[in-house]
C-alpha cells in the first residue's frame, strides 16, 4: 500500500445514505444525548490543553451565502482541533454563482470531502444539497432553522443546571430561525419553554407541531413579562435578521415592548441570560444586561465550537474512540 494513502474514508456508496442534520430533529434522542455528552468531554479536553484529534485527515467543505463570525471560526477551528481540515467557500468561490445546480455542486464536493456545512438563505438549497450529497450535510444556518446554535444552547443550559429537568426557559422576541430550532430542541430535551412574541411573529405552526411530536410544544404568548416571570433562563435574539433590513422600521416598532432589560428581568431575579449573537445593543437587549453577571452569552458562543466538534465526530468518527475521550 502506498505510504501516503492514509485517508481511510471509503468511496461514496450509492447504497448508503449519509445522516444529514438540516434541523435538530434530524437527530434522534439518543443522537442528541451522545452529541451533548461528547461535547462535554471535548470541552474538558480543550480546557486541559489535551489533544483530541478524532478526525485525522478528514475534510469539511464550508459553503457560505451569508456572512459569519461564530459559524465560520467555530467550525474551522474545531475541525483543526479534531485533526482535520476545513475549506472556506464564500460567495463567488464556486460555480453556484454561475448557475450550477446546488445538487451538482454537492455531488462533486462529495467526491472530495467527508462532510459539508452550508450557511444559506433558502432552506430548500440545503434540501437540494442533501439530496445530491453522498456525505453528511450540516445546516450552518438557513432562514428556517439553525440547529448548530440549538445544540450550543442546549449544551449551555445543561451546563448551567447539570441537566434539563429543573430548567425553564423564556424566549423573548422574534419567532425566527433560531427560535424555531430551539423550540424543537427544547422539546426533545424536556425543557419547559415559553415563547413571547408580538402577534404575527410566532414560530411556524409546522415547527410547533414538530416540537409537540418530539416532546411538548412550547407555550406561545404575547406578553413578555408573563413569559419571563420565574424563568431560569431568558433567551433573546435580534429583531431584524439578515435579509430583513427593508422591514427594520416596522419590526423595531412592533418589538418595542420586547427588549430584555433590567425592568423585564425584575420578575426573574436569578435568571441567566442567553443571546446567540451578534447582538444589536439597545434594541433587543441592553448593554447593561449583555455585559452583566447573569449573561452567559460568550460561554454560549464558545459552546458552538464544542458541540460542532461533537457533531462532526458523531457523524464521521469511530464511536468506540469517541466514547473514550
C-alpha positions as CSV (number, residue, x, y, z in Angstrom):
1,X,0.0,0.0,0.0
2,X,1.2,3.5,-0.8
3,X,2.7,5.0,2.3
4,X,0.9,8.3,1.6
5,X,-2.6,6.7,1.3
6,X,-3.6,7.4,4.9
7,X,-7.1,8.7,4.2
8,X,-9.4,5.8,5.0
9,X,-12.8,7.3,4.1
10,X,-14.5,4.9,1.7
11,X,-15.5,6.0,-1.7
12,X,-19.2,7.1,-2.0
13,X,-21.6,4.2,-2.0
14,X,-24.9,4.8,-3.7
15,X,-26.5,2.2,-1.4
16,X,-25.6,4.1,1.7
17,X,-27.5,7.2,2.8
18,X,-25.5,9.6,4.9
19,X,-27.0,11.2,8.0
20,X,-27.8,14.9,7.3
21,X,-28.5,17.4,10.0
22,X,-30.7,20.1,8.5
23,X,-32.5,20.7,11.7
24,X,-32.1,19.5,15.2
25,X,-34.9,16.9,15.0
26,X,-32.9,15.1,12.3
27,X,-31.1,13.7,15.4
28,X,-32.8,11.0,17.5
29,X,-33.0,11.5,21.2
30,X,-30.0,9.1,21.6
31,X,-28.1,11.1,19.0
32,X,-28.7,14.3,20.8
33,X,-27.6,12.8,24.2
34,X,-24.5,11.4,22.5
35,X,-23.5,14.7,20.9
36,X,-24.0,16.7,24.2
37,X,-22.1,14.1,26.2
38,X,-19.2,14.1,23.7
39,X,-19.3,18.0,23.6
40,X,-18.7,18.0,27.4
41,X,-15.8,15.6,27.1
42,X,-14.3,17.6,24.2
43,X,-14.7,20.9,26.0
44,X,-13.0,19.5,29.1
45,X,-10.1,18.2,27.0
46,X,-9.8,21.6,25.3
47,X,-9.7,23.4,28.6
48,X,-7.0,21.0,29.8
49,X,-5.0,21.6,26.6
50,X,-5.2,17.9,25.7
51,X,-5.2,16.9,22.0
52,X,-8.4,15.3,20.7
53,X,-7.7,14.6,17.0
54,X,-10.6,12.3,16.4
55,X,-10.9,13.0,12.7
56,X,-7.4,12.9,11.3
57,X,-7.2,13.6,7.5
58,X,-10.9,14.4,7.3
59,X,-12.1,17.4,5.3
60,X,-15.1,19.7,5.8
61,X,-16.3,22.0,3.0
62,X,-17.9,25.1,4.3
63,X,-20.2,27.0,1.9
64,X,-21.3,30.5,2.9
65,X,-24.0,32.6,1.3
66,X,-24.4,34.7,4.5
67,X,-21.5,36.3,6.4
68,X,-20.5,34.8,9.7
69,X,-18.2,35.2,12.6
70,X,-19.0,32.4,15.0
71,X,-20.1,29.8,12.5
72,X,-17.0,30.1,10.3
73,X,-14.4,30.3,13.1
74,X,-16.0,27.7,15.3
75,X,-16.3,25.1,12.5
76,X,-12.8,25.9,11.1
77,X,-11.0,25.9,14.5
78,X,-13.0,22.9,15.6
79,X,-12.1,20.9,12.6
80,X,-8.4,21.7,13.1
81,X,-8.6,20.6,16.7
82,X,-10.1,17.3,15.5
83,X,-7.1,16.8,13.3
84,X,-8.9,17.6,10.1
85,X,-9.2,20.4,7.6
86,X,-11.9,22.9,6.7
87,X,-12.2,24.7,3.4
88,X,-14.0,28.0,3.3
89,X,-16.1,28.6,0.1
90,X,-17.6,32.0,0.1
91,X,-19.9,33.7,-2.4
92,X,-18.1,33.7,-5.8
93,X,-15.8,30.9,-4.8
94,X,-17.8,28.1,-6.5
95,X,-19.7,27.7,-9.7
96,X,-23.0,28.2,-7.9
97,X,-22.9,31.9,-8.7
98,X,-22.6,31.0,-12.4
99,X,-25.8,28.8,-12.3
100,X,-24.6,25.4,-11.4
101,X,-27.4,23.5,-9.6
102,X,-26.8,23.0,-5.9
103,X,-27.3,19.3,-6.3
104,X,-24.5,19.1,-8.9
105,X,-22.2,21.0,-6.6
106,X,-23.0,18.7,-3.8
107,X,-22.4,15.6,-5.9
108,X,-18.9,16.9,-6.9
109,X,-17.9,18.0,-3.4
110,X,-18.9,14.7,-2.1
111,X,-16.0,13.1,-4.0
112,X,-13.5,15.5,-2.4
113,X,-14.6,16.0,1.3
114,X,-16.0,14.0,4.1
115,X,-18.8,16.4,5.1
116,X,-20.3,19.7,4.1
117,X,-21.6,22.6,6.1
118,X,-23.7,25.3,4.5
119,X,-24.9,28.7,5.7
120,X,-27.6,29.8,3.3
121,X,-30.7,31.9,2.9
122,X,-33.2,29.4,1.4
123,X,-33.6,26.2,3.3
124,X,-34.6,24.5,0.1
125,X,-31.0,24.9,-1.0
126,X,-29.9,22.6,1.9
127,X,-32.6,20.1,0.9
128,X,-31.2,20.0,-2.7
129,X,-27.6,19.8,-1.4
130,X,-28.5,16.9,0.9
131,X,-30.4,15.1,-1.9
132,X,-27.3,15.2,-4.1
133,X,-24.6,14.5,-1.4
134,X,-23.1,11.2,-0.5
135,X,-21.6,12.7,2.6
136,X,-23.3,14.3,5.6
137,X,-24.6,17.9,5.1
138,X,-24.9,20.1,8.2
139,X,-27.1,23.2,8.3
140,X,-24.9,26.1,9.5
141,X,-27.9,28.4,9.3
142,X,-30.8,28.9,6.9
143,X,-33.8,31.3,7.1
144,X,-35.8,28.5,8.6
145,X,-33.5,26.8,11.1
146,X,-30.2,27.0,13.0
147,X,-29.6,23.5,14.5
148,X,-26.0,24.1,15.4
149,X,-27.0,27.1,17.5
150,X,-29.6,25.0,19.2
151,X,-27.1,22.3,20.1
152,X,-24.9,25.0,21.7
153,X,-28.0,26.4,23.5
154,X,-28.9,23.1,24.9
155,X,-25.4,22.4,26.0
156,X,-25.2,25.7,27.7
157,X,-28.5,25.0,29.6
158,X,-27.2,21.6,30.5
159,X,-24.0,23.1,32.0
160,X,-26.0,25.6,34.0
161,X,-28.3,23.2,35.6
162,X,-26.4,19.9,35.3
163,X,-29.2,18.6,33.1
164,X,-32.6,19.7,31.9
165,X,-35.1,18.6,34.5
166,X,-35.1,21.8,36.5
167,X,-34.7,24.3,33.7
168,X,-37.4,26.7,32.5
169,X,-36.6,29.0,29.6
170,X,-38.4,32.1,28.3
171,X,-37.8,33.1,24.7
172,X,-38.4,36.8,24.2
173,X,-38.5,38.3,20.7
174,X,-38.9,37.1,17.1
175,X,-40.1,33.6,16.3
176,X,-37.2,33.4,13.8
177,X,-34.9,30.6,12.6
178,X,-33.1,30.4,16.0
179,X,-36.3,30.4,17.9
180,X,-37.8,27.6,15.7
181,X,-34.9,25.2,16.1
182,X,-34.7,26.0,19.8
183,X,-38.4,25.2,20.2
184,X,-37.9,21.7,18.7
185,X,-34.6,21.1,20.6
186,X,-36.1,22.2,23.9
187,X,-39.0,19.8,23.4
188,X,-36.5,17.0,22.6
189,X,-34.6,17.8,25.8
190,X,-37.7,18.1,28.0
191,X,-37.1,21.8,28.7
192,X,-40.1,23.9,29.9
193,X,-40.2,26.6,27.3
194,X,-42.4,29.7,27.0
195,X,-42.1,31.9,23.9
196,X,-43.2,35.5,23.9
197,X,-43.5,37.2,20.5
198,X,-45.6,40.1,19.2
199,X,-48.7,38.9,17.4
200,X,-47.8,37.7,13.9
201,X,-44.2,36.8,14.7
202,X,-44.8,33.4,16.3
203,X,-42.9,30.3,15.1
204,X,-44.4,28.5,12.2
205,X,-47.3,26.1,13.1
206,X,-45.5,23.3,11.4
207,X,-42.5,23.8,13.7
208,X,-44.7,23.8,16.8
209,X,-46.2,20.6,15.6
210,X,-42.8,19.0,15.2
211,X,-41.9,20.2,18.7
212,X,-45.0,18.6,20.0
213,X,-44.2,15.3,18.2
214,X,-40.8,15.2,20.0
215,X,-41.9,16.2,23.4
216,X,-44.1,19.1,24.4
217,X,-44.6,22.2,22.2
218,X,-43.7,25.5,23.9
219,X,-46.4,27.8,25.2
220,X,-46.6,30.8,22.9
221,X,-47.8,34.1,24.5
222,X,-47.7,37.8,23.5
223,X,-46.8,39.2,27.0
224,X,-43.0,39.2,27.7
225,X,-43.5,39.9,31.4
226,X,-45.7,36.9,31.8
227,X,-43.2,34.7,29.9
228,X,-40.2,35.8,31.9
229,X,-41.8,35.6,35.4
230,X,-39.9,33.0,37.4
231,X,-37.9,31.7,34.4
232,X,-34.4,30.2,35.0
233,X,-33.1,31.4,31.6
234,X,-34.2,34.3,29.4
235,X,-33.2,34.0,25.8
236,X,-33.4,36.6,23.0
237,X,-32.1,37.3,19.5
238,X,-32.0,40.2,17.1
239,X,-35.4,41.6,15.9
240,X,-34.1,42.2,12.3
241,X,-32.4,39.2,10.8
242,X,-30.1,39.2,7.8
243,X,-32.2,39.8,4.7
244,X,-34.9,41.6,6.6
245,X,-33.3,45.1,6.5
246,X,-36.2,46.5,4.5
247,X,-38.6,45.7,7.4
248,X,-36.4,47.3,10.0
249,X,-38.5,50.3,11.0
250,X,-41.7,48.2,11.1
251,X,-40.1,45.5,13.3
252,X,-38.5,47.9,15.7
253,X,-41.9,49.4,16.3
254,X,-43.6,46.0,16.7
255,X,-41.0,44.7,19.2
256,X,-40.7,47.9,21.3
257,X,-42.1,46.1,24.4
258,X,-39.9,43.0,24.0
259,X,-36.5,44.4,25.0
260,X,-34.6,42.3,27.5
261,X,-33.6,44.9,30.1
262,X,-33.4,45.2,33.9
263,X,-37.1,46.1,34.2
264,X,-38.2,43.0,32.3
265,X,-35.8,40.8,34.3
266,X,-37.1,42.0,37.7
267,X,-39.6,39.1,37.8
268,X,-36.8,36.6,37.2
269,X,-34.0,37.8,39.5
270,X,-31.9,34.7,39.3
271,X,-32.3,34.0,35.6
272,X,-29.3,33.5,33.3
273,X,-29.5,35.5,30.0
274,X,-28.7,33.9,26.6
275,X,-28.2,35.5,23.2
276,X,-26.9,33.8,20.1
277,X,-25.0,36.9,18.9
278,X,-24.4,39.2,17.2
279,X,-26.4,41.5,19.4
280,X,-27.9,44.8,18.5
281,X,-27.3,46.6,21.8
282,X,-30.0,48.9,22.7
283,X,-32.6,47.1,20.6
284,X,-33.5,43.5,21.7
285,X,-31.1,43.7,24.7
286,X,-29.4,46.4,26.7
287,X,-25.7,46.6,27.2
288,X,-26.2,46.6,30.9
289,X,-27.8,43.1,30.7
290,X,-25.5,41.8,28.0
291,X,-22.4,42.8,30.0
292,X,-23.8,41.9,33.3
293,X,-23.1,39.0,35.6
294,X,-26.1,37.0,34.6
295,X,-25.3,36.9,30.9
296,X,-23.7,33.6,29.7
297,X,-23.6,34.7,26.0
298,X,-19.9,34.2,25.5
299,X,-19.9,30.8,27.1
300,X,-22.8,30.0,24.8
301,X,-20.7,31.3,21.8
302,X,-17.7,29.1,22.8
303,X,-20.0,26.1,23.1
304,X,-20.8,26.4,19.4
305,X,-17.3,25.0,18.7
306,X,-17.5,22.1,21.2
307,X,-20.9,20.9,20.1
308,X,-20.0,21.2,16.4
309,X,-16.8,19.2,17.0
310,X,-19.0,16.6,18.8
311,X,-21.5,16.6,15.9
312,X,-18.7,16.1,13.3
313,X,-17.2,13.4,15.4
314,X,-20.5,11.6,15.8
315,X,-21.3,11.8,12.0
316,X,-17.8,10.9,10.8
317,X,-15.9,9.2,13.6
318,X,-15.4,5.8,15.3
319,X,-18.0,5.7,18.1
320,X,-15.8,3.5,20.3
321,X,-13.0,6.1,20.0
322,X,-15.3,9.0,20.8
323,X,-16.7,7.3,23.9
324,X,-13.2,7.2,25.4
325,X,-12.5,10.9,25.0
